[in-house]
Amino acid sequence: MKKAGAFGVAKMVYDQARKPQNQARIKRAVANVKARRSGGQPR
């Protein structure tokens, strides 16, 4: 039963990640994490 729930959550996350407005948000978040790790400032 846990696998079915995990699959449902993964599908929801995947579907949300395909939306253009969420893609931009994800790209900004990734850029911020990379900047923090490298010690630079996010753009």
Secondary structure, 3 states (H helix, E strand, C coil): CHHHHHHHHHHHHHHHHCCHHHHHHHHHHHHHHHHHHHCCCCC
